[in-house]
């Protein structure tokens, strides 16, 4: 392998899928502030993600609405307000 191929900040990081509850240990350069223990007993940085291969409909084959920030409700409220404004 080539020497100095990865940046200095490259290390093992736990990616925690908040939708499915699955966790993955993957090499990354992502900036994190939290740490947690992995199955091997070592402590690694943790990065929260909303969607991963464990929860994305393309990989799971199940279609579902994931609304972590209330975006669907905000849209429905705006749509209802516009509908009443037209009448």
N, C-alpha and C positions, 0 to 999 in steps of 0.2 A: 504494500500500500504506500501511497505517497506520504511523505512526511509533512506535517502541519496542514493536513487536508481540512480538518474541522477548526472552527474558531475556538478560542480559549474558553468561551462560556458554554461550550457543548458538554452536556452531562446527562445522566439518567434523570428523567422527570416522571412523576406519577400524574397521568391525566385522569381526572375524576369526572365521569359523565353524570351530571346532576339529574338527568331525565331517567336514565335506566339504572343508575347506581353502580354501574360497572367501572372498574379502574384498570388502566393500562400503564405499564412501565416502558417508556420509550425514550430514546436519546433525543434531546432537543436543546435549543438555545433560548427558549422562551423565558422571560423574566418572571420570577415568582417571589412571593414573600412568605408563604406558608410552607411547612414541612410536615411529613407524616411517615410512619413506619410502613414498610412494604412486607410482603409475605416472608422474605428472607431475613427479617429482623433489622435491616439497615434503614436509616432515615434518609428520605429523598425529598426534594422540592415537590410541591403539589400545585397543579394548575387545573382550575375548574373549567369545564366545557359544557355547553348546553346540548350539543348533538355530536355523536360519534357513530362509528359503525354499529355499535350495540343498540342505538336508538333511531337511526335514520331509516325511513321507510324503504329506501332503495335496497338496503342490506337485510332488513327484517322481513320485508314483504307485507308489512302491516301498515295501513294508512291511519294516521291519527294526528290530531291537532296538538301541537306543543306550544303553549302560550305562557312563557315565563315572565313576560313583562306587561301582561294585560293588553297587548296590542289588539287582540281580537275584540275585546270588549270596547276599547276606544273606537275602533272602526265601526262597530255596530251602533254606538252612540252617535257618531258623526253621521252615519247613513240615515238613522232615524230622524235626526234633526233636519237634514236636508229634505227628507221626504215630507215632513210636516211644513217646512218652509215653502215648498212648491205649492202646497194646497192652499 
